Amino acid sequence: MPYYHVKAVDDVGREVRKTIEAENDIQLLSFLDFLRLTPVKVSRRPEFLGRLQKVLHFRRIRRKDLIDLFENLHLLAQSGIPLGTGLWDLAEDTDNPAIRDMLQDVAFRIQGGQSISTAMARYEKVIGTIAVNLIRIGEETGNLDKIFKDISDHYRRIEDFVSKVKQALIYPAFALTAITIALVFWLVFVLPRLAELFKSLNVQLPGITLFVLGFSEFLQRNILFILLGFGVLVSVFLLARSKSERFRYVTDRAFLKIPIINMILYSFNYAFFSEYMRLMITAGVSLYDTLQTLENSFRNRVFKRAMGYIKEFVSGGGSISEGMRRAGVFPSLMVRMVAVGEETGGLDQQLDYLAQYYYNRLDYITQNIAKILEPVIIITVGGFMALIMVSLLLPIYDLISQIGRGV
């Protein structure tokens, strides 16, 4: 679809510059009229440049923005106000220009006869595949207000979890950074001067001191190469994860074996699975479509592959619980509760229990992660400091002994 760079003036005479995606010149002019803009200059943008600008523009939309958006859409659907009119009002009230542009575009397309699910599907990468499917089902069943509320609540849960993890990691990150800087300072600036002092006094240095001094000299000579090499390794690692599906699967599996990190990842993915399964089953999405959407939504390749297996197993006539058991990544308790839900017809209720359980578990982990990491930090730091202090004290002790014998 072509991209246009538009210079226009609004109804109060202010100059506006926008990049707009439109099927043709007629749709572009119609959209500008809908926005109450009078075009002054219009030029075509190269497609690659237009797409890049669009991606960068909508990356400004954060999860908090989506929480507010769907909460407002929930209120709008409850109020009975026509969606086209309500979306325009929401766009006028928002401070985020990316949200404003999205809502105005959706309102324009609804006015042109499209359904809200079709219009919102254009922004699937922004709001998520599952949200688009839920909106479509909510539109078909007449439960849009509930669907908007469910989506908002789900994003709020994820945002709360991410915020708690960030807060919990502030202390360990700060402590490790400060200690690393202090150790590098000692090794690069302090120890070399002490080494010169020891050599000038003809002190015979013990092996541990020679080792620390040798490491210090190595850092001084190669610190820039080390930093550059570290940056290159990180870049290669990220590039490999983005290009190689096999490498991403292997690294995702490795992350699931790291203590503490695996507790967070497993609990989050279990909660993600339970919550989205419940939302989509409650909304009336077919089981196959639910599993297909979940497979596309998982970022962790281990769980994505497991969902692909469960989808194929279920499509062949098997049960969800048996597919989960054979996939090998779900705990026995979770499999058993899903099996009970399938047998009793209360699968949505069982999934709700599981989602609550794993979100509560995540909450507990994030509240105590600093306490869990603190002993590790203390032991690590204590070991490094003990090594440095012993390497310094031994030659000082020898020096004092020599002075005592000389006296």
Helices and strands as residue ranges (DSSP letters): E 3-9, E 15-21, H 25-34, E 38-45, H 47-58, H 63-79, H 83-93, H 97-111, H 116-121, H 124-127, H 129-141, H 144-185, I 186-190, H 191-200, H 207-243, H 245-255, H 261-283, H 287-297, H 301-315, H 320-327, H 332-344, H 347-406
